[in-house]
Amino acid sequence: MLRFKFLKTELKINAPWKEGAPLTTIKKRIGAKTRLVGGTRFVKDGVLDPSQVELLANASLRSLDECKRVVLRWQRQGQSLADIYLNGIVPCARWLGCQWASDALSFVDCHLANATLQQLLYEFSDEFLSEGNGVKTDFSVLLMTEPGSQHGLGVFMLGEFFKQAGWQVTLAHPQDLSAISDLLASDWFDAIGLSISTDRHLDLLSQTLPRMMMGSANPEAPLFLGGPMAVVAPEKLNWTGALVFDLDAQKTVASLTSRLRRSQS
C-alpha cells in the first residue's frame, strides 16, 4: 500500500503558514477568499508548486466547497484527477500532519481538514474512476487502517486507485486485533494492505499478524504495509512475509497487479 506518493521535496510554506506558526495566525490567514495566484504549476516529476499546496490546505480548513473550487481550477488548467490526488492532496495531507505535530494546528482542526479532503475524494470518485481504462480484473484487496486509527484518507485514496484499475476493494477500520482476524477470515482476498500511522501497536502486530494471515481465507495473499510509519521508520516494519512498497498509490497498484498476474501465469 503504500507510502501513497509521500513526496520527499521540502514544502517551503511562507509565513504565516510556516512550521511553528501559531494557530491563531493561521486562522487569520484562512479568512481570505481562496484564489489561484499566477496559475498552477506542476513542475518536474509532477511536484505541485508549494504555493498551490498551501492553497489547498487553506481550503481544507475552510470548507468542502472551497476545496472543490481549487480542484476544478486545476482541472481547467489541464491536470488529471490522478495527478491532483498524488501531487496536490497527498502533500497537502502531509503538510497538515506536520502542522499538527508542531502544534500549529490542533488535533480537531487537522482531523476536520483531513475529513474534508477525504470527502473531496468521495465527491470526485465517479469522475476519477471514469479516467481509468475500464478494464476489470478478478483481483480483490482488503485495505485496513491500524487498530483504532483516527485517519483513513490514505487508505481511501489507495482504494480509489485500485478501483480505477478494476479491482474489487474492501475498506476497513478495525478497532482491535480480533476485528482484523475476523476480516481476514471473512472472505477471499488476493492481497491485504495495512496502513500504520503510529508505533502504538507495532510489537503486537508484528507478532500476531503473520499468524492471523496463516488462518485467513487466503493464506497465500501478499501482505503490504504502509502509511506514515513506512516513511519515518521502515526498519520497524521488517515483518516475516510482509512487503513495503516505496511507490506512490498508482505505481503500487500497477506493481501489485503485475505481480499477481505473473503468479497466475
CYANA upper distance limits for C-alpha pairs under 8 A (distance plus 0.5 A):
  1 MET  CA    158 LEU  CA      7.57
  1 MET  CA    193 GLY  CA      6.11
  1 MET  CA    194 LEU  CA      7.58
  1 MET  CA    195 SER  CA      7.66
  1 MET  CA    224 PHE  CA      6.12
  1 MET  CA    225 LEU  CA      6.45
  1 MET  CA    226 GLY  CA      5.82
  1 MET  CA    227 GLY  CA      8.15
  1 MET  CA    244 VAL  CA      7.78
  1 MET  CA    245 PHE  CA      7.01
  1 MET  CA    249 ALA  CA      7.37
  1 MET  CA    252 THR  CA      6.92
  2 LEU  CA    158 LEU  CA      8.50
  2 LEU  CA    195 SER  CA      8.10
  2 LEU  CA    224 PHE  CA      7.78
  2 LEU  CA    225 LEU  CA      6.98
  2 LEU  CA    226 GLY  CA      4.91
  2 LEU  CA    227 GLY  CA      6.82
  2 LEU  CA    230 ALA  CA      8.35
  2 LEU  CA    244 VAL  CA      7.15
  2 LEU  CA    245 PHE  CA      5.85
  2 LEU  CA    246 ASP  CA      7.26
  2 LEU  CA    247 LEU  CA      6.95
  2 LEU  CA    248 ASP  CA      7.15
  2 LEU  CA    249 ALA  CA      6.83
  2 LEU  CA    252 THR  CA      7.09
  3 ARG  CA    226 GLY  CA      5.88
  3 ARG  CA    227 GLY  CA      5.94
  3 ARG  CA    228 PRO  CA      7.59
  3 ARG  CA    230 ALA  CA      7.04
  3 ARG  CA    231 VAL  CA      7.20
  3 ARG  CA    245 PHE  CA      7.41
  3 ARG  CA    246 ASP  CA      6.71
  3 ARG  CA    247 LEU  CA      6.79
  3 ARG  CA    248 ASP  CA      6.59
  3 ARG  CA    249 ALA  CA      7.80
  4 PHE  CA     86 LEU  CA      8.08
  4 PHE  CA     90 VAL  CA      7.93
  4 PHE  CA    154 GLY  CA      7.24
  4 PHE  CA    158 LEU  CA      7.50
  4 PHE  CA    227 GLY  CA      7.96
  4 PHE  CA    247 LEU  CA      7.25
  4 PHE  CA    248 ASP  CA      4.84
  4 PHE  CA    249 ALA  CA      5.01
  5 LYS  CA     86 LEU  CA      6.60
  5 LYS  CA     87 ASN  CA      8.39
  5 LYS  CA     90 VAL  CA      7.39
  5 LYS  CA    247 LEU  CA      6.70
  5 LYS  CA    248 ASP  CA      4.10
  5 LYS  CA    249 ALA  CA      6.66
  6 PHE  CA     90 VAL  CA      7.23
  6 PHE  CA     91 PRO  CA      7.36
  6 PHE  CA     94 ARG  CA      8.15
  6 PHE  CA    231 VAL  CA      8.30
  6 PHE  CA    248 ASP  CA      7.54
  7 LEU  CA     47 VAL  CA      8.39
  7 LEU  CA     90 VAL  CA      8.49
  7 LEU  CA     91 PRO  CA      7.11
 11 LEU  CA     50 PRO  CA      6.12
 11 LEU  CA     95 TRP  CA      8.18
 12 LYS  CA     18 LYS  CA      7.85
 12 LYS  CA     50 PRO  CA      7.05
 13 ILE  CA     17 TRP  CA      6.26
 13 ILE  CA     18 LYS  CA      5.64
 13 ILE  CA     19 GLU  CA      8.36
 13 ILE  CA     50 PRO  CA      7.07
 13 ILE  CA     51 SER  CA      7.39
 13 ILE  CA     54 GLU  CA      7.27
 14 ASN  CA     18 LYS  CA      6.02
 15 ALA  CA     21 ALA  CA      7.87
 16 PRO  CA     21 ALA  CA      6.38
 16 PRO  CA     25 THR  CA      6.77
 16 PRO  CA     26 ILE  CA      6.59
 16 PRO  CA     29 ARG  CA      7.79
 17 TRP  CA     21 ALA  CA      6.64
 17 TRP  CA     26 ILE  CA      6.71
 17 TRP  CA     54 GLU  CA      8.22
 19 GLU  CA     98 CYS  CA      7.84
 19 GLU  CA     99 GLN  CA      6.54
 19 GLU  CA    102 SER  CA      7.20
 19 GLU  CA    104 ALA  CA      7.47
 20 GLY  CA     99 GLN  CA      7.59
 20 GLY  CA    102 SER  CA      6.20
 20 GLY  CA    103 ASP  CA      7.36
 20 GLY  CA    104 ALA  CA      5.85
 21 ALA  CA     25 THR  CA      7.23
 21 ALA  CA     26 ILE  CA      7.52
 21 ALA  CA    104 ALA  CA      6.00
 22 PRO  CA     26 ILE  CA      7.05
 22 PRO  CA    103 ASP  CA      8.23
 22 PRO  CA    104 ALA  CA      5.57
 22 PRO  CA    105 LEU  CA      8.20
 23 LEU  CA     27 LYS  CA      6.60
 23 LEU  CA    103 ASP  CA      8.41
 23 LEU  CA    104 ALA  CA      5.52
 23 LEU  CA    105 LEU  CA      6.00
 23 LEU  CA    106 SER  CA      8.13
 24 THR  CA     28 LYS  CA      6.88
 25 THR  CA     29 ARG  CA      6.99
 26 ILE  CA     30 ILE  CA      6.93
 26 ILE  CA    104 ALA  CA      8.48
 27 LYS  CA     31 GLY  CA      7.21
 28 LYS  CA     32 ALA  CA      8.44
 30 ILE  CA     58 ASN  CA      6.22
 30 ILE  CA     59 ALA  CA      8.13
 30 ILE  CA     61 LEU  CA      7.80
 30 ILE  CA     62 ARG  CA      7.42
 34 THR  CA     55 LEU  CA      7.44
 34 THR  CA     58 ASN  CA      7.97
 34 THR  CA     59 ALA  CA      7.05
 34 THR  CA     66 GLU  CA      7.23
 34 THR  CA     70 VAL  CA      8.23
 35 ARG  CA     55 LEU  CA      8.11
 35 ARG  CA     70 VAL  CA      8.06
 36 LEU  CA     40 THR  CA      7.78
 36 LEU  CA     52 GLN  CA      8.07
 36 LEU  CA     55 LEU  CA      8.06
 36 LEU  CA     70 VAL  CA      8.11
 36 LEU  CA     73 ARG  CA      8.49
 40 THR  CA     48 LEU  CA      8.26
 40 THR  CA     49 ASP  CA      7.57
 40 THR  CA     52 GLN  CA      7.18
 40 THR  CA     74 TRP  CA      7.07
 40 THR  CA     77 GLN  CA      7.69
 41 ARG  CA     48 LEU  CA      6.42
 41 ARG  CA     49 ASP  CA      5.77
 41 ARG  CA     52 GLN  CA      8.34
 42 PHE  CA     46 GLY  CA      5.74
 42 PHE  CA     47 VAL  CA      5.98
 42 PHE  CA     48 LEU  CA      4.93
 42 PHE  CA     49 ASP  CA      6.67
 42 PHE  CA     87 ASN  CA      8.43
 43 VAL  CA     47 VAL  CA      5.90
 43 VAL  CA     48 LEU  CA      6.63
 43 VAL  CA     49 ASP  CA      7.37
 46 GLY  CA     83 ASP  CA      7.68
 46 GLY  CA     87 ASN  CA      6.78
 47 VAL  CA     87 ASN  CA      6.06
 48 LEU  CA     52 GLN  CA      7.24
 48 LEU  CA     53 VAL  CA      7.36
 48 LEU  CA     87 ASN  CA      6.11
 48 LEU  CA     88 GLY  CA      6.71
 49 ASP  CA     53 VAL  CA      7.22
 50 PRO  CA     54 GLU  CA      6.75
 51 SER  CA     55 LEU  CA      6.75
 52 GLN  CA     56 LEU  CA      6.91
 52 GLN  CA     88 GLY  CA      8.27
 53 VAL  CA     57 ALA  CA      6.72
 53 VAL  CA     88 GLY  CA      6.48
 53 VAL  CA     89 ILE  CA      8.24
 53 VAL  CA     91 PRO  CA      7.39
 53 VAL  CA     92 CYS  CA      5.99
 54 GLU  CA     58 ASN  CA      6.52
 54 GLU  CA     92 CYS  CA      7.74
 55 LEU  CA     59 ALA  CA      6.78
 55 LEU  CA     70 VAL  CA      8.21
 56 LEU  CA     60 SER  CA      6.59
 56 LEU  CA     67 CYS  CA      6.75
 56 LEU  CA     70 VAL  CA      7.13
 56 LEU  CA     88 GLY  CA      8.11
 56 LEU  CA     89 ILE  CA      8.13
 56 LEU  CA     92 CYS  CA      7.21
 57 ALA  CA     61 LEU  CA      6.96
 57 ALA  CA     92 CYS  CA      6.21
 57 ALA  CA     93 ALA  CA      8.30
 57 ALA  CA     95 TRP  CA      8.35
 57 ALA  CA     96 LEU  CA      7.61
 57 ALA  CA    113 ALA  CA      8.33
 58 ASN  CA     62 ARG  CA      7.19
 59 ALA  CA     63 SER  CA      6.70
 59 ALA  CA     64 LEU  CA      8.03
 59 ALA  CA     66 GLU  CA      5.57
 59 ALA  CA     67 CYS  CA      5.57
 59 ALA  CA     70 VAL  CA      8.25
 60 SER  CA     64 LEU  CA      7.14
 60 SER  CA     66 GLU  CA      7.71
 60 SER  CA     67 CYS  CA      6.37
 60 SER  CA    113 ALA  CA      5.41
 60 SER  CA    114 ASN  CA      7.91
 60 SER  CA    116 THR  CA      6.46
 60 SER  CA    117 LEU  CA      6.96
 61 LEU  CA    109 ASP  CA      7.57
 61 LEU  CA    112 LEU  CA      7.94
 61 LEU  CA    113 ALA  CA      5.67
 62 ARG  CA     66 GLU  CA      7.26
 63 SER  CA     67 CYS  CA      7.14
 63 SER  CA    116 THR  CA      7.53
 64 LEU  CA     68 LYS  CA      6.73
 64 LEU  CA    116 THR  CA      6.23
 64 LEU  CA    117 LEU  CA      8.09
 64 LEU  CA    119 GLN  CA      7.94
 64 LEU  CA    120 LEU  CA      7.10
 65 ASP  CA     69 ARG  CA      6.77
 66 GLU  CA     70 VAL  CA      7.04
 67 CYS  CA     71 VAL  CA      6.88
 67 CYS  CA    117 LEU  CA      8.17
 67 CYS  CA    120 LEU  CA      7.66
 68 LYS  CA     72 LEU  CA      6.51
 68 LYS  CA    120 LEU  CA      7.40
 69 ARG  CA     73 ARG  CA      6.72
 70 VAL  CA     74 TRP  CA      6.83
 71 VAL  CA     75 GLN  CA      6.67
 71 VAL  CA     84 ILE  CA      7.88
 72 LEU  CA     76 ARG  CA      6.73
 73 ARG  CA     77 GLN  CA      6.91
 74 TRP  CA     78 GLY  CA      7.26
 74 TRP  CA     79 GLN  CA      6.35
 74 TRP  CA     84 ILE  CA      8.16
 75 GLN  CA     79 GLN  CA      5.31
 75 GLN  CA     80 SER  CA      6.81
 75 GLN  CA     81 LEU  CA      7.85
 79 GLN  CA     83 ASP  CA      6.81
 79 GLN  CA     84 ILE  CA      7.09
 80 SER  CA     84 ILE  CA      6.77
 81 LEU  CA     85 TYR  CA      6.43
 81 LEU  CA    128 PHE  CA      6.54
 82 ALA  CA     86 LEU  CA      6.72
 82 ALA  CA    128 PHE  CA      7.76
 83 ASP  CA     87 ASN  CA      6.09
 83 ASP  CA     88 GLY  CA      7.87
 84 ILE  CA     88 GLY  CA      5.37
 84 ILE  CA     89 ILE  CA      7.01
 85 TYR  CA     89 ILE  CA      5.44
 85 TYR  CA     90 VAL  CA      6.84
 85 TYR  CA    157 MET  CA      8.41
 86 LEU  CA     90 VAL  CA      5.95
 86 LEU  CA     91 PRO  CA      8.25
 86 LEU  CA    248 ASP  CA      7.96
 86 LEU  CA    249 ALA  CA      8.22
 87 ASN  CA     91 PRO  CA      7.00
 88 GLY  CA     92 CYS  CA      6.64
 89 ILE  CA     93 ALA  CA      6.63
 89 ILE  CA    117 LEU  CA      7.81
 90 VAL  CA     94 ARG  CA      6.82
 91 PRO  CA     95 TRP  CA      6.53
 92 CYS  CA     96 LEU  CA      6.78
 93 ALA  CA     97 GLY  CA      6.76
 93 ALA  CA    114 ASN  CA      7.13
 94 ARG  CA     98 CYS  CA      6.80
 95 TRP  CA     99 GLN  CA      6.78
 96 LEU  CA    100 TRP  CA      6.81
 96 LEU  CA    105 LEU  CA      8.25
 96 LEU  CA    110 CYS  CA      6.65
 96 LEU  CA    113 ALA  CA      8.37
 96 LEU  CA    114 ASN  CA      8.48
 97 GLY  CA    101 ALA  CA      6.65
 97 GLY  CA    110 CYS  CA      7.48
 98 CYS  CA    102 SER  CA      6.70
 99 GLN  CA    103 ASP  CA      6.68
 99 GLN  CA    104 ALA  CA      5.46
 99 GLN  CA    105 LEU  CA      5.95
100 TRP  CA    104 ALA  CA      6.27
100 TRP  CA    105 LEU  CA      5.13
100 TRP  CA    106 SER  CA      6.46
100 TRP  CA    107 PHE  CA      6.84
100 TRP  CA    110 CYS  CA      6.88
105 LEU  CA    109 ASP  CA      6.62
105 LEU  CA    110 CYS  CA      6.75
106 SER  CA    110 CYS  CA      6.71
107 PHE  CA    111 HIS  CA      6.37
108 VAL  CA    112 LEU  CA      6.54
109 ASP  CA    113 ALA  CA      6.59
110 CYS  CA    114 ASN  CA      6.71
111 HIS  CA    115 ALA  CA      6.62
111 HIS  CA    150 GLN  CA      8.41
111 HIS  CA    151 HIS  CA      8.02
112 LEU  CA    116 THR  CA      6.62
113 ALA  CA    117 LEU  CA      6.86
114 ASN  CA    118 GLN  CA      6.70
114 ASN  CA    151 HIS  CA      8.18
114 ASN  CA    153 LEU  CA      7.23
115 ALA  CA    119 GLN  CA      6.66
115 ALA  CA    153 LEU  CA      7.86
116 THR  CA    120 LEU  CA      6.64
117 LEU  CA    121 LEU  CA      6.98
117 LEU  CA    153 LEU  CA      7.90
118 GLN  CA    122 TYR  CA      6.91
118 GLN  CA    152 GLY  CA      8.39
118 GLN  CA    153 LEU  CA      5.85
118 GLN  CA    156 PHE  CA      7.83
118 GLN  CA    157 MET  CA      8.39
119 GLN  CA    123 GLU  CA      6.65
120 LEU  CA    124 PHE  CA      6.90
121 LEU  CA    125 SER  CA      6.32
121 LEU  CA    157 MET  CA      7.67
124 PHE  CA    128 PHE  CA      6.47
125 SER  CA    129 LEU  CA      6.59
125 SER  CA    160 GLU  CA      7.78
126 ASP  CA    130 SER  CA      6.74
127 GLU  CA    131 GLU  CA      7.15
128 PHE  CA    132 GLY  CA      7.93
128 PHE  CA    160 GLU  CA      8.45
128 PHE  CA    164 GLN  CA      7.92
129 LEU  CA    160 GLU  CA      7.89
129 LEU  CA    163 LYS  CA      7.51
129 LEU  CA    164 GLN  CA      5.31
130 SER  CA    134 GLY  CA      7.94
130 SER  CA    164 GLN  CA      8.07
131 GLU  CA    164 GLN  CA      8.09
132 GLY  CA    164 GLN  CA      5.78
132 GLY  CA    165 ALA  CA      7.09
133 ASN  CA    164 GLN  CA      8.34
133 ASN  CA    165 ALA  CA      8.02
134 GLY  CA    164 GLN  CA      8.11
134 GLY  CA    165 ALA  CA      8.10
134 GLY  CA    166 GLY  CA      7.53
135 VAL  CA    165 ALA  CA      7.33
135 VAL  CA    166 GLY  CA      6.28
136 LYS  CA    165 ALA  CA      7.52
136 LYS  CA    166 GLY  CA      4.60
136 LYS  CA    167 TRP  CA      7.24
137 THR  CA    165 ALA  CA      8.24
137 THR  CA    166 GLY  CA      5.73
137 THR  CA    167 TRP  CA      6.22
138 ASP  CA    167 TRP  CA      7.38
138 ASP  CA    168 GLN  CA      8.23
139 PHE  CA    167 TRP  CA      5.87
139 PHE  CA    168 GLN  CA      6.89
139 PHE  CA    189 PHE  CA      8.12
139 PHE  CA    190 ASP  CA      6.34
140 SER  CA    167 TRP  CA      5.99
140 SER  CA    168 GLN  CA      5.02
140 SER  CA    169 VAL  CA      6.37
140 SER  CA    170 THR  CA      8.35
140 SER  CA    188 TRP  CA      8.38
140 SER  CA    189 PHE  CA      5.71
140 SER  CA    190 ASP  CA      5.75
140 SER  CA    191 ALA  CA      7.21
141 VAL  CA    167 TRP  CA      7.69
141 VAL  CA    168 GLN  CA      6.88
141 VAL  CA    169 VAL  CA      5.70
141 VAL  CA    170 THR  CA      6.80
141 VAL  CA    189 PHE  CA      5.86
141 VAL  CA    190 ASP  CA      6.29
141 VAL  CA    191 ALA  CA      5.33
141 VAL  CA    192 ILE  CA      6.22
141 VAL  CA    193 GLY  CA      7.86
142 LEU  CA    169 VAL  CA      6.68
142 LEU  CA    170 THR  CA      5.35
142 LEU  CA    171 LEU  CA      6.60
142 LEU  CA    172 ALA  CA      7.97
142 LEU  CA    189 PHE  CA      6.89
142 LEU  CA    191 ALA  CA      7.02
142 LEU  CA    192 ILE  CA      5.44
142 LEU  CA    193 GLY  CA      6.58
143 LEU  CA    155 VAL  CA      7.01
143 LEU  CA    159 GLY  CA      7.73
143 LEU  CA    169 VAL  CA      7.92
143 LEU  CA    170 THR  CA      6.69
143 LEU  CA    171 LEU  CA      5.51
143 LEU  CA    172 ALA  CA      6.77
143 LEU  CA    192 ILE  CA      6.61
143 LEU  CA    193 GLY  CA      5.11
143 LEU  CA    194 LEU  CA      6.45
143 LEU  CA    195 SER  CA      8.29
144 MET  CA    155 VAL  CA      7.49
144 MET  CA    171 LEU  CA      6.51
144 MET  CA    172 ALA  CA      5.32
144 MET  CA    173 HIS  CA      6.23
144 MET  CA    174 PRO  CA      7.64
144 MET  CA    192 ILE  CA      8.50
144 MET  CA    193 GLY  CA      6.59
144 MET  CA    194 LEU  CA      5.34
144 MET  CA    195 SER  CA      6.73
145 THR  CA    149 SER  CA      6.66
145 THR  CA    151 HIS  CA      8.30
145 THR  CA    152 GLY  CA      7.14
145 THR  CA    155 VAL  CA      7.46
145 THR  CA    172 ALA  CA      7.27
145 THR  CA    173 HIS  CA      5.81
145 THR  CA    174 PRO  CA      7.43
145 THR  CA    194 LEU  CA      6.20
145 THR  CA    195 SER  CA      5.33
145 THR  CA    196 ILE  CA      6.97
146 GLU  CA    173 HIS  CA      7.75
146 GLU  CA    174 PRO  CA      7.50
146 GLU  CA    194 LEU  CA      7.12
146 GLU  CA    195 SER  CA      6.44
146 GLU  CA    196 ILE  CA      5.78
146 GLU  CA    197 SER  CA      7.65
146 GLU  CA    201 HIS  CA      8.42
147 PRO  CA    173 HIS  CA      7.45
147 PRO  CA    174 PRO  CA      5.64
147 PRO  CA    175 GLN  CA      5.10
147 PRO  CA    176 ASP  CA      5.39
147 PRO  CA    177 LEU  CA      7.24
147 PRO  CA    201 HIS  CA      8.36
148 GLY  CA    173 HIS  CA      7.73
148 GLY  CA    174 PRO  CA      6.94
148 GLY  CA    175 GLN  CA      4.92
148 GLY  CA    176 ASP  CA      7.11
149 SER  CA    173 HIS  CA      7.63
149 SER  CA    175 GLN  CA      8.12
149 SER  CA    197 SER  CA      8.14
152 GLY  CA    156 PHE  CA      6.53
152 GLY  CA    173 HIS  CA      8.29
153 LEU  CA    157 MET  CA      6.67
154 GLY  CA    158 LEU  CA      6.67
154 GLY  CA    227 GLY  CA      7.84
155 VAL  CA    159 GLY  CA      6.61
155 VAL  CA    171 LEU  CA      8.06
155 VAL  CA    195 SER  CA      7.39
156 PHE  CA    160 GLU  CA      6.91
156 PHE  CA    171 LEU  CA      7.82
157 MET  CA    161 PHE  CA      7.14
157 MET  CA    249 ALA  CA      8.32
158 LEU  CA    162 PHE  CA      6.85
158 LEU  CA    249 ALA  CA      6.02
158 LEU  CA    250 GLN  CA      8.34
159 GLY  CA    163 LYS  CA      6.63
159 GLY  CA    169 VAL  CA      6.76
159 GLY  CA    170 THR  CA      8.47
159 GLY  CA    171 LEU  CA      7.82
160 GLU  CA    164 GLN  CA      6.59
161 PHE  CA    165 ALA  CA      6.80
161 PHE  CA    249 ALA  CA      7.19
161 PHE  CA    250 GLN  CA      6.57
161 PHE  CA    253 VAL  CA      7.40
162 PHE  CA    166 GLY  CA      7.03
162 PHE  CA    167 TRP  CA      5.85
162 PHE  CA    168 GLN  CA      8.06
162 PHE  CA    169 VAL  CA      7.45
162 PHE  CA    253 VAL  CA      6.49
163 LYS  CA    167 TRP  CA      5.47
163 LYS  CA    168 GLN  CA      6.86
163 LYS  CA    169 VAL  CA      7.01
165 ALA  CA    253 VAL  CA      7.97
174 PRO  CA    179 ALA  CA      5.88
174 PRO  CA    180 ILE  CA      6.48
175 GLN  CA    179 ALA  CA      6.99
176 ASP  CA    180 ILE  CA      7.28
177 LEU  CA    181 SER  CA      6.83
178 SER  CA    182 ASP  CA      6.73
179 ALA  CA    183 LEU  CA      6.70
180 ILE  CA    184 LEU  CA      6.74
181 SER  CA    185 ALA  CA      6.88
181 SER  CA    212 MET  CA      6.41
181 SER  CA    216 SER  CA      8.07
182 ASP  CA    186 SER  CA      6.44
183 LEU  CA    187 ASP  CA      7.87
184 LEU  CA    188 TRP  CA      8.44
184 LEU  CA    212 MET  CA      7.92
184 LEU  CA    213 MET  CA      7.53
184 LEU  CA    215 GLY  CA      8.40
184 LEU  CA    216 SER  CA      5.39
184 LEU  CA    217 ALA  CA      6.95
185 ALA  CA    215 GLY  CA      7.60
185 ALA  CA    216 SER  CA      5.08
185 ALA  CA    217 ALA  CA      5.46
186 SER  CA    217 ALA  CA      7.54
187 ASP  CA    217 ALA  CA      6.47
188 TRP  CA    217 ALA  CA      5.68
188 TRP  CA    218 ASN  CA      6.11
189 PHE  CA    217 ALA  CA      7.98
189 PHE  CA    218 ASN  CA      6.87
189 PHE  CA    221 ALA  CA      7.30
190 ASP  CA    218 ASN  CA      7.74
190 ASP  CA    221 ALA  CA      5.71
190 ASP  CA    222 PRO  CA      7.85
191 ALA  CA    221 ALA  CA      5.36
191 ALA  CA    222 PRO  CA      5.62
191 ALA  CA    223 LEU  CA      6.76
191 ALA  CA    224 PHE  CA      8.23
192 ILE  CA    221 ALA  CA      7.11
192 ILE  CA    222 PRO  CA      6.71
192 ILE  CA    223 LEU  CA      5.34
192 ILE  CA    224 PHE  CA      6.63
193 GLY  CA    223 LEU  CA      6.35
193 GLY  CA    224 PHE  CA      5.15
193 GLY  CA    225 LEU  CA      6.41
193 GLY  CA    226 GLY  CA      8.20
194 LEU  CA    223 LEU  CA      8.15
194 LEU  CA    224 PHE  CA      6.74
194 LEU  CA    225 LEU  CA      5.50
194 LEU  CA    226 GLY  CA      6.84
194 LEU  CA    227 GLY  CA      8.44
195 SER  CA    225 LEU  CA      6.39
195 SER  CA    226 GLY  CA      5.24
195 SER  CA    227 GLY  CA      5.07
195 SER  CA    228 PRO  CA      8.35
196 ILE  CA    225 LEU  CA      7.69
196 ILE  CA    226 GLY  CA      6.49
196 ILE  CA    227 GLY  CA      5.47
196 ILE  CA    228 PRO  CA      6.93
196 ILE  CA    229 MET  CA      6.28
196 ILE  CA    230 ALA  CA      7.91
197 SER  CA    227 GLY  CA      6.11
197 SER  CA    228 PRO  CA      5.46
197 SER  CA    229 MET  CA      5.99
198 THR  CA    202 LEU  CA      8.44
198 THR  CA    228 PRO  CA      7.92
198 THR  CA    229 MET  CA      6.74
199 ASP  CA    229 MET  CA      7.84
201 HIS  CA    205 LEU  CA      6.32
202 LEU  CA    206 SER  CA      6.42
202 LEU  CA    236 LYS  CA      8.14
202 LEU  CA    237 LEU  CA      8.35
203 ASP  CA    207 GLN  CA      6.83
204 LEU  CA    208 THR  CA      6.59
205 LEU  CA    209 LEU  CA      5.76
206 SER  CA    210 PRO  CA      7.57
206 SER  CA    237 LEU  CA      8.17
206 SER  CA    239 TRP  CA      6.39
207 GLN  CA    211 ARG  CA      8.08
208 THR  CA    212 MET  CA      6.72
209 LEU  CA    213 MET  CA      6.63
210 PRO  CA    214 MET  CA      7.01
210 PRO  CA    239 TRP  CA      8.49
210 PRO  CA    240 THR  CA      7.37
210 PRO  CA    241 GLY  CA      7.72
211 ARG  CA    215 GLY  CA      7.18
212 MET  CA    216 SER  CA      6.77
213 MET  CA    218 ASN  CA      8.24
213 MET  CA    219 PRO  CA      5.96
214 MET  CA    218 ASN  CA      8.46
214 MET  CA    219 PRO  CA      5.32
214 MET  CA    220 GLU  CA      8.48
215 GLY  CA    219 PRO  CA      6.97
222 PRO  CA    241 GLY  CA      8.23
222 PRO  CA    242 ALA  CA      7.68
222 PRO  CA    243 LEU  CA      8.15
223 LEU  CA    241 GLY  CA      7.63
223 LEU  CA    242 ALA  CA      5.61
223 LEU  CA    243 LEU  CA      6.69
224 PHE  CA    242 ALA  CA      6.38
224 PHE  CA    243 LEU  CA      5.36
224 PHE  CA    244 VAL  CA      6.14
224 PHE  CA    245 PHE  CA      7.86
225 LEU  CA    230 ALA  CA      7.64
225 LEU  CA    237 LEU  CA      7.87
225 LEU  CA    242 ALA  CA      7.34
225 LEU  CA    243 LEU  CA      6.59
225 LEU  CA    244 VAL  CA      5.58
225 LEU  CA    245 PHE  CA      8.10
226 GLY  CA    230 ALA  CA      5.42
226 GLY  CA    231 VAL  CA      8.33
226 GLY  CA    244 VAL  CA      6.63
226 GLY  CA    245 PHE  CA      7.83
227 GLY  CA    231 VAL  CA      7.63
228 PRO  CA    232 VAL  CA      6.86
229 MET  CA    233 ALA  CA      5.81
229 MET  CA    234 PRO  CA      6.83
229 MET  CA    237 LEU  CA      8.48
230 ALA  CA    234 PRO  CA      4.91
230 ALA  CA    237 LEU  CA      7.50
230 ALA  CA    244 VAL  CA      7.61
233 ALA  CA    237 LEU  CA      8.03
234 PRO  CA    238 ASN  CA      7.70
234 PRO  CA    244 VAL  CA      8.38
237 LEU  CA    242 ALA  CA      8.39
237 LEU  CA    244 VAL  CA      8.28
238 ASN  CA    242 ALA  CA      7.60
238 ASN  CA    243 LEU  CA      8.44
245 PHE  CA    252 THR  CA      7.20
247 LEU  CA    251 LYS  CA      6.28
247 LEU  CA    252 THR  CA      6.08
248 ASP  CA    252 THR  CA      6.46
249 ALA  CA    253 VAL  CA      6.78
250 GLN  CA    254 ALA  CA      6.91
251 LYS  CA    255 SER  CA      6.45
252 THR  CA    256 LEU  CA      6.57
253 VAL  CA    257 THR  CA      6.50
254 ALA  CA    258 SER  CA      6.67
255 SER  CA    259 ARG  CA      6.59
256 LEU  CA    260 LEU  CA      6.71
257 THR  CA    261 ARG  CA      6.69
258 SER  CA    262 ARG  CA      6.67
259 ARG  CA    263 SER  CA      6.87
260 LEU  CA    264 GLN  CA      6.90
261 ARG  CA    265 SER  CA      6.91
